[in-house]
Amino acid sequence: MIAAKNIANASCIHMKRRSLRTLSILLLLVLLFSLLVKPVRATSHTFQHPAIHHGTTLLNAVIYLPTSTLQSIFQKHIDQLVPVAFNKSIADMVDKVPPANQNWVSQMTTALLQPSGAITQLAPQTNGLATTLRISLYNGDPRPVDVHMLVTFTALDASTIQVSAQPVAGSPTLVNGPLTTFQPPVGQVSSITTTPTCGSSALAMHLQLPLPQSGSTNQSVAQSTAPATTMRQATPAPFVAPTPLNAYVEVGSASLASLGPSFGSVPINGTLSAQNIRISVQGSNIVIVSDIMLGLIPLGTATTTLQPQAVGGNLSAHVLKTTLSLFQIFSFPVDSYNQQTEQLLNARLSGMLAGKFNVTAVSVGSNASLPCVANDSLILVGTTAIGS
């Protein structure tokens, strides 16, 4: 009789443990669900980018976010919000328990459960990011739950990118629909795509960047580019503050060429001017060709070769040489105007990303990290701030 009673008690304890684990898994799924969908319900607080005025020169560019950067952003959100959501869910659950058992249930649950969610996969595909979230009830949980979902990105307007998710067939449905929104770190977004065949990149944001006008001083450039874009505050919970994260910027040769006409006529001295300015990428350098005019009389062309580089966190260009061709017959070096040309171009380039993308290196063409870019594109390596 005693043996049978012990067996019955053991069976009862085993069933209670299974029920507790099942309840705990369901509880964790619920709290993570609320963690993910809360941001959308608070997206009424919008922050506008500075208006782009008529006549402003716009430069097309692409910001590439590496897979490691996106995974870091997602994981920080999960790490910060899981404890908050878990404690609230525990409190809500305890309130539904008879008062005599509330203290016991609260102590037991908090002692047994230390839930966490870890991103174990973030792989770019043509239609989104294949994401796997591993949910553990406590440290060393031998039976964590893997939730598979597809995370997608859509440009709602020039300053808002929406993040959504949908479950993968055969996986628990943690979330299905919009999650949150964020703003691009600089410029105005025209489209956003995942990049499954672009090396370490996972996401590409196609942007238009407003450039300072000719004659702008360094002070006016700083004023026009600051402040950095304020991210949309999605929830009052302690979201991750914008943090410098690794990223790349591609400026195509066609974008650089579009800068030429924006300079108009550039005075050289009292009688000469440079007109019809053309900008191109040749090899690893930037080449500027302009017509030298004496009033309305064309004298020849000037060809300036510049080396792109990173200076003080900005994109810059250093003039290597200038050659003047008179009447298409005589050619000779003219380096006396190198500094003027360098300052003119850098007033535009340095203001393009100032305060929003910290440039640490510049190169031309594709590389191991970005094999998908054009061979005549400028590639900027650096850090930027992304947040929700």
Contacts in CASP RR format, 6 or more apart in sequence:
PFRMAT RR
TARGET T0000
AUTHOR 0000-0000-0000
METHOD contacts of the structure
MODEL  1
MIAAKNIANASCIHMKRRSLRTLSILLLLVLLFSLLVKPVRATSHTFQHP
AIHHGTTLLNAVIYLPTSTLQSIFQKHIDQLVPVAFNKSIADMVDKVPPA
NQNWVSQMTTALLQPSGAITQLAPQTNGLATTLRISLYNGDPRPVDVHML
VTFTALDASTIQVSAQPVAGSPTLVNGPLTTFQPPVGQVSSITTTPTCGS
SALAMHLQLPLPQSGSTNQSVAQSTAPATTMRQATPAPFVAPTPLNAYVE
VGSASLASLGPSFGSVPINGTLSAQNIRISVQGSNIVIVSDIMLGLIPLG
TATTTLQPQAVGGNLSAHVLKTTLSLFQIFSFPVDSYNQQTEQLLNARLS
GMLAGKFNVTAVSVGSNASLPCVANDSLILVGTTAIGS
20 112 0 8 1.000
21 137 0 8 1.000
24 109 0 8 1.000
24 112 0 8 1.000
24 113 0 8 1.000
24 137 0 8 1.000
25 135 0 8 1.000
25 137 0 8 1.000
25 145 0 8 1.000
27 89 0 8 1.000
27 90 0 8 1.000
27 93 0 8 1.000
27 113 0 8 1.000
28 86 0 8 1.000
28 113 0 8 1.000
28 115 0 8 1.000
28 135 0 8 1.000
28 137 0 8 1.000
28 145 0 8 1.000
29 135 0 8 1.000
29 145 0 8 1.000
29 147 0 8 1.000
29 172 0 8 1.000
29 174 0 8 1.000
30 89 0 8 1.000
31 82 0 8 1.000
31 85 0 8 1.000
31 86 0 8 1.000
31 88 0 8 1.000
31 89 0 8 1.000
31 115 0 8 1.000
32 82 0 8 1.000
32 85 0 8 1.000
32 117 0 8 1.000
32 133 0 8 1.000
32 135 0 8 1.000
32 174 0 8 1.000
33 174 0 8 1.000
33 175 0 8 1.000
34 85 0 8 1.000
34 89 0 8 1.000
35 78 0 8 1.000
35 81 0 8 1.000
35 82 0 8 1.000
35 85 0 8 1.000
36 165 0 8 1.000
36 174 0 8 1.000
36 175 0 8 1.000
36 179 0 8 1.000
37 175 0 8 1.000
37 177 0 8 1.000
37 178 0 8 1.000
37 179 0 8 1.000
38 234 0 8 1.000
38 235 0 8 1.000
38 237 0 8 1.000
39 179 0 8 1.000
39 180 0 8 1.000
39 181 0 8 1.000
39 234 0 8 1.000
39 235 0 8 1.000
39 388 0 8 1.000
40 178 0 8 1.000
40 179 0 8 1.000
40 180 0 8 1.000
40 181 0 8 1.000
40 234 0 8 1.000
41 235 0 8 1.000
42 233 0 8 1.000
42 234 0 8 1.000
42 235 0 8 1.000
42 236 0 8 1.000
43 180 0 8 1.000
43 181 0 8 1.000
43 232 0 8 1.000
43 234 0 8 1.000
45 232 0 8 1.000
45 233 0 8 1.000
46 160 0 8 1.000
46 232 0 8 1.000
47 183 0 8 1.000
47 229 0 8 1.000
47 230 0 8 1.000
47 231 0 8 1.000
47 232 0 8 1.000
47 233 0 8 1.000
48 159 0 8 1.000
49 158 0 8 1.000
49 159 0 8 1.000
49 183 0 8 1.000
49 187 0 8 1.000
49 188 0 8 1.000
49 229 0 8 1.000
50 224 0 8 1.000
52 58 0 8 1.000
52 188 0 8 1.000
52 208 0 8 1.000
52 210 0 8 1.000
56 210 0 8 1.000
56 211 0 8 1.000
56 213 0 8 1.000
57 210 0 8 1.000
57 211 0 8 1.000
57 213 0 8 1.000
57 258 0 8 1.000
57 259 0 8 1.000
57 262 0 8 1.000
57 348 0 8 1.000
58 208 0 8 1.000
58 209 0 8 1.000
58 210 0 8 1.000
58 211 0 8 1.000
59 208 0 8 1.000
59 209 0 8 1.000
59 211 0 8 1.000
59 251 0 8 1.000
59 255 0 8 1.000
59 258 0 8 1.000
59 259 0 8 1.000
59 352 0 8 1.000
60 206 0 8 1.000
60 207 0 8 1.000
60 208 0 8 1.000
60 209 0 8 1.000
60 251 0 8 1.000
60 252 0 8 1.000
60 254 0 8 1.000
60 255 0 8 1.000
60 258 0 8 1.000
61 206 0 8 1.000
61 207 0 8 1.000
61 208 0 8 1.000
61 209 0 8 1.000
61 249 0 8 1.000
61 250 0 8 1.000
61 251 0 8 1.000
61 252 0 8 1.000
61 255 0 8 1.000
61 352 0 8 1.000
62 204 0 8 1.000
62 205 0 8 1.000
62 206 0 8 1.000
62 207 0 8 1.000
62 249 0 8 1.000
62 250 0 8 1.000
62 373 0 8 1.000
63 184 0 8 1.000
63 185 0 8 1.000
63 186 0 8 1.000
63 204 0 8 1.000
63 205 0 8 1.000
63 207 0 8 1.000
63 247 0 8 1.000
63 248 0 8 1.000
63 249 0 8 1.000
63 357 0 8 1.000
63 384 0 8 1.000
64 195 0 8 1.000
64 198 0 8 1.000
64 201 0 8 1.000
64 203 0 8 1.000
64 204 0 8 1.000
64 205 0 8 1.000
64 247 0 8 1.000
64 248 0 8 1.000
64 249 0 8 1.000
64 250 0 8 1.000
64 370 0 8 1.000
65 201 0 8 1.000
65 202 0 8 1.000
65 203 0 8 1.000
65 204 0 8 1.000
65 205 0 8 1.000
65 245 0 8 1.000
65 247 0 8 1.000
65 386 0 8 1.000
66 200 0 8 1.000
66 201 0 8 1.000
66 202 0 8 1.000
66 246 0 8 1.000
66 247 0 8 1.000
66 248 0 8 1.000
66 369 0 8 1.000
67 122 0 8 1.000
67 123 0 8 1.000
67 124 0 8 1.000
67 200 0 8 1.000
67 201 0 8 1.000
67 202 0 8 1.000
68 200 0 8 1.000
68 246 0 8 1.000
69 202 0 8 1.000
69 245 0 8 1.000
69 246 0 8 1.000
69 247 0 8 1.000
69 386 0 8 1.000
70 122 0 8 1.000
70 129 0 8 1.000
70 202 0 8 1.000
70 203 0 8 1.000
71 119 0 8 1.000
71 122 0 8 1.000
72 245 0 8 1.000
73 240 0 8 1.000
73 245 0 8 1.000
73 386 0 8 1.000
73 387 0 8 1.000
74 119 0 8 1.000
74 122 0 8 1.000
74 131 0 8 1.000
75 118 0 8 1.000
75 119 0 8 1.000
76 240 0 8 1.000
76 243 0 8 1.000
77 239 0 8 1.000
77 240 0 8 1.000
77 388 0 8 1.000
78 117 0 8 1.000
78 118 0 8 1.000
78 119 0 8 1.000
78 133 0 8 1.000
79 116 0 8 1.000
80 237 0 8 1.000
80 238 0 8 1.000
80 239 0 8 1.000
80 240 0 8 1.000
81 237 0 8 1.000
81 238 0 8 1.000
81 239 0 8 1.000
82 115 0 8 1.000
82 116 0 8 1.000
82 117 0 8 1.000
84 237 0 8 1.000
84 238 0 8 1.000
86 113 0 8 1.000
86 115 0 8 1.000
90 106 0 8 1.000
90 109 0 8 1.000
90 110 0 8 1.000
93 105 0 8 1.000
93 109 0 8 1.000
94 102 0 8 1.000
94 105 0 8 1.000
94 106 0 8 1.000
94 109 0 8 1.000
95 102 0 8 1.000
97 105 0 8 1.000
112 137 0 8 1.000
112 138 0 8 1.000
113 137 0 8 1.000
113 138 0 8 1.000
114 137 0 8 1.000
114 138 0 8 1.000
114 139 0 8 1.000
115 135 0 8 1.000
115 136 0 8 1.000
115 137 0 8 1.000
115 138 0 8 1.000
116 135 0 8 1.000
116 136 0 8 1.000
116 139 0 8 1.000
117 133 0 8 1.000
117 134 0 8 1.000
117 135 0 8 1.000
117 136 0 8 1.000
118 133 0 8 1.000
118 134 0 8 1.000
118 136 0 8 1.000
119 131 0 8 1.000
119 132 0 8 1.000
119 133 0 8 1.000
119 134 0 8 1.000
120 132 0 8 1.000
120 133 0 8 1.000
120 134 0 8 1.000
120 146 0 8 1.000
121 130 0 8 1.000
121 131 0 8 1.000
121 132 0 8 1.000
122 129 0 8 1.000
122 130 0 8 1.000
122 131 0 8 1.000
122 132 0 8 1.000
122 202 0 8 1.000
123 129 0 8 1.000
123 130 0 8 1.000
123 131 0 8 1.000
123 196 0 8 1.000
124 130 0 8 1.000
124 194 0 8 1.000
124 195 0 8 1.000
124 196 0 8 1.000
124 198 0 8 1.000
124 201 0 8 1.000
124 202 0 8 1.000
124 203 0 8 1.000
125 150 0 8 1.000
125 194 0 8 1.000
125 196 0 8 1.000
126 194 0 8 1.000
126 196 0 8 1.000
127 150 0 8 1.000
127 152 0 8 1.000
127 194 0 8 1.000
128 150 0 8 1.000
128 151 0 8 1.000
128 152 0 8 1.000
128 153 0 8 1.000
128 194 0 8 1.000
129 150 0 8 1.000
129 151 0 8 1.000
129 152 0 8 1.000
129 194 0 8 1.000
129 202 0 8 1.000
129 203 0 8 1.000
130 148 0 8 1.000
130 150 0 8 1.000
130 168 0 8 1.000
131 148 0 8 1.000
131 149 0 8 1.000
131 150 0 8 1.000
131 151 0 8 1.000
131 165 0 8 1.000
132 146 0 8 1.000
132 147 0 8 1.000
132 148 0 8 1.000
133 146 0 8 1.000
133 147 0 8 1.000
133 149 0 8 1.000
133 174 0 8 1.000
134 144 0 8 1.000
134 145 0 8 1.000
134 146 0 8 1.000
134 147 0 8 1.000
135 144 0 8 1.000
135 145 0 8 1.000
135 146 0 8 1.000
135 147 0 8 1.000
136 144 0 8 1.000
137 144 0 8 1.000
145 172 0 8 1.000
146 171 0 8 1.000
147 167 0 8 1.000
147 171 0 8 1.000
147 172 0 8 1.000
147 174 0 8 1.000
148 167 0 8 1.000
148 168 0 8 1.000
148 170 0 8 1.000
148 171 0 8 1.000
149 165 0 8 1.000
149 166 0 8 1.000
149 167 0 8 1.000
149 168 0 8 1.000
149 171 0 8 1.000
149 174 0 8 1.000
149 175 0 8 1.000
150 165 0 8 1.000
150 166 0 8 1.000
150 167 0 8 1.000
150 168 0 8 1.000
151 163 0 8 1.000
151 164 0 8 1.000
151 165 0 8 1.000
151 179 0 8 1.000
152 163 0 8 1.000
152 164 0 8 1.000
152 165 0 8 1.000
152 166 0 8 1.000
153 161 0 8 1.000
153 162 0 8 1.000
153 163 0 8 1.000
153 164 0 8 1.000
153 192 0 8 1.000
153 193 0 8 1.000
153 194 0 8 1.000
153 203 0 8 1.000
154 161 0 8 1.000
154 162 0 8 1.000
154 164 0 8 1.000
154 192 0 8 1.000
155 161 0 8 1.000
155 162 0 8 1.000
155 189 0 8 1.000
155 190 0 8 1.000
155 191 0 8 1.000
155 192 0 8 1.000
156 162 0 8 1.000
156 181 0 8 1.000
158 188 0 8 1.000
158 189 0 8 1.000
158 190 0 8 1.000
159 183 0 8 1.000
159 184 0 8 1.000
159 188 0 8 1.000
159 189 0 8 1.000
159 229 0 8 1.000
160 181 0 8 1.000
160 182 0 8 1.000
160 183 0 8 1.000
160 232 0 8 1.000
161 181 0 8 1.000
161 182 0 8 1.000
161 183 0 8 1.000
161 184 0 8 1.000
161 189 0 8 1.000
161 192 0 8 1.000
161 205 0 8 1.000
162 178 0 8 1.000
162 180 0 8 1.000
162 181 0 8 1.000
163 178 0 8 1.000
163 179 0 8 1.000
163 180 0 8 1.000
163 181 0 8 1.000
163 182 0 8 1.000
164 177 0 8 1.000
164 178 0 8 1.000
164 179 0 8 1.000
165 174 0 8 1.000
165 175 0 8 1.000
165 176 0 8 1.000
165 177 0 8 1.000
165 179 0 8 1.000
166 176 0 8 1.000
166 177 0 8 1.000
167 173 0 8 1.000
167 174 0 8 1.000
167 175 0 8 1.000
167 176 0 8 1.000
180 234 0 8 1.000
180 388 0 8 1.000
181 232 0 8 1.000
181 234 0 8 1.000
181 388 0 8 1.000
182 231 0 8 1.000
182 232 0 8 1.000
182 386 0 8 1.000
182 387 0 8 1.000
182 388 0 8 1.000
183 229 0 8 1.000
183 230 0 8 1.000
183 231 0 8 1.000
183 232 0 8 1.000
184 205 0 8 1.000
184 207 0 8 1.000
184 229 0 8 1.000
185 228 0 8 1.000
185 229 0 8 1.000
185 247 0 8 1.000
185 356 0 8 1.000
185 357 0 8 1.000
185 384 0 8 1.000
185 385 0 8 1.000
185 386 0 8 1.000
186 207 0 8 1.000
186 209 0 8 1.000
186 228 0 8 1.000
186 229 0 8 1.000
186 353 0 8 1.000
186 356 0 8 1.000
186 357 0 8 1.000
186 384 0 8 1.000
187 207 0 8 1.000
187 208 0 8 1.000
187 209 0 8 1.000
187 210 0 8 1.000
187 229 0 8 1.000
187 356 0 8 1.000
188 207 0 8 1.000
188 208 0 8 1.000
189 205 0 8 1.000
189 206 0 8 1.000
189 207 0 8 1.000
190 206 0 8 1.000
190 207 0 8 1.000
190 208 0 8 1.000
191 206 0 8 1.000
192 203 0 8 1.000
192 204 0 8 1.000
192 205 0 8 1.000
192 206 0 8 1.000
193 203 0 8 1.000
193 204 0 8 1.000
193 206 0 8 1.000
194 202 0 8 1.000
194 203 0 8 1.000
194 204 0 8 1.000
195 201 0 8 1.000
195 202 0 8 1.000
195 203 0 8 1.000
195 204 0 8 1.000
195 372 0 8 1.000
197 371 0 8 1.000
197 372 0 8 1.000
198 204 0 8 1.000
198 370 0 8 1.000
198 371 0 8 1.000
198 372 0 8 1.000
198 373 0 8 1.000
199 368 0 8 1.000
199 369 0 8 1.000
199 370 0 8 1.000
199 371 0 8 1.000
199 372 0 8 1.000
200 369 0 8 1.000
200 370 0 8 1.000
201 248 0 8 1.000
201 369 0 8 1.000
201 370 0 8 1.000
201 372 0 8 1.000
209 352 0 8 1.000
209 353 0 8 1.000
210 224 0 8 1.000
211 259 0 8 1.000
211 262 0 8 1.000
211 348 0 8 1.000
211 351 0 8 1.000
211 352 0 8 1.000
212 220 0 8 1.000
212 221 0 8 1.000
212 224 0 8 1.000
212 225 0 8 1.000
212 347 0 8 1.000
212 348 0 8 1.000
212 351 0 8 1.000
214 262 0 8 1.000
214 263 0 8 1.000
214 264 0 8 1.000
214 266 0 8 1.000
214 344 0 8 1.000
214 347 0 8 1.000
214 348 0 8 1.000
215 347 0 8 1.000
216 224 0 8 1.000
216 347 0 8 1.000
218 347 0 8 1.000
221 347 0 8 1.000
221 350 0 8 1.000
221 351 0 8 1.000
221 354 0 8 1.000
222 354 0 8 1.000
224 351 0 8 1.000
225 351 0 8 1.000
225 353 0 8 1.000
225 354 0 8 1.000
225 355 0 8 1.000
225 356 0 8 1.000
226 354 0 8 1.000
226 355 0 8 1.000
228 242 0 8 1.000
228 355 0 8 1.000
228 356 0 8 1.000
228 385 0 8 1.000
229 356 0 8 1.000
231 242 0 8 1.000
231 385 0 8 1.000
231 386 0 8 1.000
231 387 0 8 1.000
231 388 0 8 1.000
232 388 0 8 1.000
233 239 0 8 1.000
233 388 0 8 1.000
234 388 0 8 1.000
239 387 0 8 1.000
239 388 0 8 1.000
240 387 0 8 1.000
240 388 0 8 1.000
241 387 0 8 1.000
242 385 0 8 1.000
242 386 0 8 1.000
242 387 0 8 1.000
243 385 0 8 1.000
243 386 0 8 1.000
243 387 0 8 1.000
244 358 0 8 1.000
244 383 0 8 1.000
244 384 0 8 1.000
244 385 0 8 1.000
245 383 0 8 1.000
245 384 0 8 1.000
245 385 0 8 1.000
245 386 0 8 1.000
246 381 0 8 1.000
246 382 0 8 1.000
246 383 0 8 1.000
247 357 0 8 1.000
247 382 0 8 1.000
247 383 0 8 1.000
247 384 0 8 1.000
247 386 0 8 1.000
248 369 0 8 1.000
248 370 0 8 1.000
248 379 0 8 1.000
248 380 0 8 1.000
248 381 0 8 1.000
248 382 0 8 1.000
249 353 0 8 1.000
249 357 0 8 1.000
249 359 0 8 1.000
249 379 0 8 1.000
249 380 0 8 1.000
249 382 0 8 1.000
250 370 0 8 1.000
250 373 0 8 1.000
250 374 0 8 1.000
250 377 0 8 1.000
250 378 0 8 1.000
250 379 0 8 1.000
250 380 0 8 1.000
251 315 0 8 1.000
251 377 0 8 1.000
251 378 0 8 1.000
251 380 0 8 1.000
252 281 0 8 1.000
252 374 0 8 1.000
252 376 0 8 1.000
252 377 0 8 1.000
252 378 0 8 1.000
253 280 0 8 1.000
253 281 0 8 1.000
253 374 0 8 1.000
253 376 0 8 1.000
253 377 0 8 1.000
256 279 0 8 1.000
256 280 0 8 1.000
256 281 0 8 1.000
256 286 0 8 1.000
256 378 0 8 1.000
257 278 0 8 1.000
257 279 0 8 1.000
257 280 0 8 1.000
259 279 0 8 1.000
259 348 0 8 1.000
260 277 0 8 1.000
260 278 0 8 1.000
260 279 0 8 1.000
261 277 0 8 1.000
262 348 0 8 1.000
263 277 0 8 1.000
263 344 0 8 1.000
264 275 0 8 1.000
264 277 0 8 1.000
265 273 0 8 1.000
265 274 0 8 1.000
265 275 0 8 1.000
265 293 0 8 1.000
266 273 0 8 1.000
266 274 0 8 1.000
266 275 0 8 1.000
266 277 0 8 1.000
266 290 0 8 1.000
266 344 0 8 1.000
267 273 0 8 1.000
268 274 0 8 1.000
268 292 0 8 1.000
268 337 0 8 1.000
268 340 0 8 1.000
271 294 0 8 1.000
271 295 0 8 1.000
272 292 0 8 1.000
272 293 0 8 1.000
272 294 0 8 1.000
272 295 0 8 1.000
272 299 0 8 1.000
273 292 0 8 1.000
273 293 0 8 1.000
273 295 0 8 1.000
274 290 0 8 1.000
274 291 0 8 1.000
274 292 0 8 1.000
274 293 0 8 1.000
274 302 0 8 1.000
275 290 0 8 1.000
275 291 0 8 1.000
275 293 0 8 1.000
276 290 0 8 1.000
276 291 0 8 1.000
277 288 0 8 1.000
277 289 0 8 1.000
277 290 0 8 1.000
278 288 0 8 1.000
278 289 0 8 1.000
278 290 0 8 1.000
279 286 0 8 1.000
279 287 0 8 1.000
279 288 0 8 1.000
280 286 0 8 1.000
280 287 0 8 1.000
280 289 0 8 1.000
281 287 0 8 1.000
281 364 0 8 1.000
281 376 0 8 1.000
281 377 0 8 1.000
281 378 0 8 1.000
282 305 0 8 1.000
283 364 0 8 1.000
283 376 0 8 1.000
284 307 0 8 1.000
284 308 0 8 1.000
284 363 0 8 1.000
284 364 0 8 1.000
285 305 0 8 1.000
285 306 0 8 1.000
285 307 0 8 1.000
285 308 0 8 1.000
285 320 0 8 1.000
285 364 0 8 1.000
286 305 0 8 1.000
286 306 0 8 1.000
286 307 0 8 1.000
286 308 0 8 1.000
286 317 0 8 1.000
286 345 0 8 1.000
286 378 0 8 1.000
287 303 0 8 1.000
287 304 0 8 1.000
287 305 0 8 1.000
287 306 0 8 1.000
288 303 0 8 1.000
288 304 0 8 1.000
288 306 0 8 1.000
288 341 0 8 1.000
288 345 0 8 1.000
289 301 0 8 1.000
289 302 0 8 1.000
289 303 0 8 1.000
289 304 0 8 1.000
290 301 0 8 1.000
290 302 0 8 1.000
290 304 0 8 1.000
291 298 0 8 1.000
291 300 0 8 1.000
291 301 0 8 1.000
292 298 0 8 1.000
292 299 0 8 1.000
292 300 0 8 1.000
292 301 0 8 1.000
292 302 0 8 1.000
292 324 0 8 1.000
293 299 0 8 1.000
299 326 0 8 1.000
299 327 0 8 1.000
300 324 0 8 1.000
300 325 0 8 1.000
300 326 0 8 1.000
300 327 0 8 1.000
300 328 0 8 1.000
301 324 0 8 1.000
301 325 0 8 1.000
301 328 0 8 1.000
302 322 0 8 1.000
302 323 0 8 1.000
302 324 0 8 1.000
302 325 0 8 1.000
302 334 0 8 1.000
302 337 0 8 1.000
303 322 0 8 1.000
303 323 0 8 1.000
303 325 0 8 1.000
304 319 0 8 1.000
304 321 0 8 1.000
304 322 0 8 1.000
304 323 0 8 1.000
304 338 0 8 1.000
304 341 0 8 1.000
305 319 0 8 1.000
305 320 0 8 1.000
305 321 0 8 1.000
305 322 0 8 1.000
306 317 0 8 1.000
306 318 0 8 1.000
306 319 0 8 1.000
306 320 0 8 1.000
306 341 0 8 1.000
306 342 0 8 1.000
306 345 0 8 1.000
307 317 0 8 1.000
307 318 0 8 1.000
307 320 0 8 1.000
308 315 0 8 1.000
308 316 0 8 1.000
308 317 0 8 1.000
308 362 0 8 1.000
308 364 0 8 1.000
308 378 0 8 1.000
309 316 0 8 1.000
309 317 0 8 1.000
309 318 0 8 1.000
309 362 0 8 1.000
310 316 0 8 1.000
310 359 0 8 1.000
310 360 0 8 1.000
310 361 0 8 1.000
310 362 0 8 1.000
310 380 0 8 1.000
311 350 0 8 1.000
312 359 0 8 1.000
313 358 0 8 1.000
313 359 0 8 1.000
313 360 0 8 1.000
314 349 0 8 1.000
314 350 0 8 1.000
314 351 0 8 1.000
314 353 0 8 1.000
314 354 0 8 1.000
314 359 0 8 1.000
315 349 0 8 1.000
315 350 0 8 1.000
315 352 0 8 1.000
315 353 0 8 1.000
315 359 0 8 1.000
315 362 0 8 1.000
315 378 0 8 1.000
315 380 0 8 1.000
316 346 0 8 1.000
316 349 0 8 1.000
316 350 0 8 1.000
317 342 0 8 1.000
317 345 0 8 1.000
317 346 0 8 1.000
317 349 0 8 1.000
318 342 0 8 1.000
319 335 0 8 1.000
319 338 0 8 1.000
319 339 0 8 1.000
319 341 0 8 1.000
319 342 0 8 1.000
321 333 0 8 1.000
321 335 0 8 1.000
321 338 0 8 1.000
322 333 0 8 1.000
322 334 0 8 1.000
322 335 0 8 1.000
322 337 0 8 1.000
322 338 0 8 1.000
322 341 0 8 1.000
323 331 0 8 1.000
323 332 0 8 1.000
323 333 0 8 1.000
323 334 0 8 1.000
324 331 0 8 1.000
324 332 0 8 1.000
324 333 0 8 1.000
324 334 0 8 1.000
325 331 0 8 1.000
353 359 0 8 1.000
353 380 0 8 1.000
356 384 0 8 1.000
356 385 0 8 1.000
357 380 0 8 1.000
357 382 0 8 1.000
357 383 0 8 1.000
357 384 0 8 1.000
358 382 0 8 1.000
358 383 0 8 1.000
358 384 0 8 1.000
359 380 0 8 1.000
359 381 0 8 1.000
359 382 0 8 1.000
360 381 0 8 1.000
360 382 0 8 1.000
360 383 0 8 1.000
361 380 0 8 1.000
361 381 0 8 1.000
361 382 0 8 1.000
362 378 0 8 1.000
362 379 0 8 1.000
362 380 0 8 1.000
362 381 0 8 1.000
363 378 0 8 1.000
363 379 0 8 1.000
363 381 0 8 1.000
364 375 0 8 1.000
364 376 0 8 1.000
364 377 0 8 1.000
364 378 0 8 1.000
364 379 0 8 1.000
365 373 0 8 1.000
365 374 0 8 1.000
365 375 0 8 1.000
365 376 0 8 1.000
365 377 0 8 1.000
365 378 0 8 1.000
365 379 0 8 1.000
366 372 0 8 1.000
366 373 0 8 1.000
366 374 0 8 1.000
366 375 0 8 1.000
366 377 0 8 1.000
366 379 0 8 1.000
367 379 0 8 1.000
370 379 0 8 1.000
373 379 0 8 1.000
END
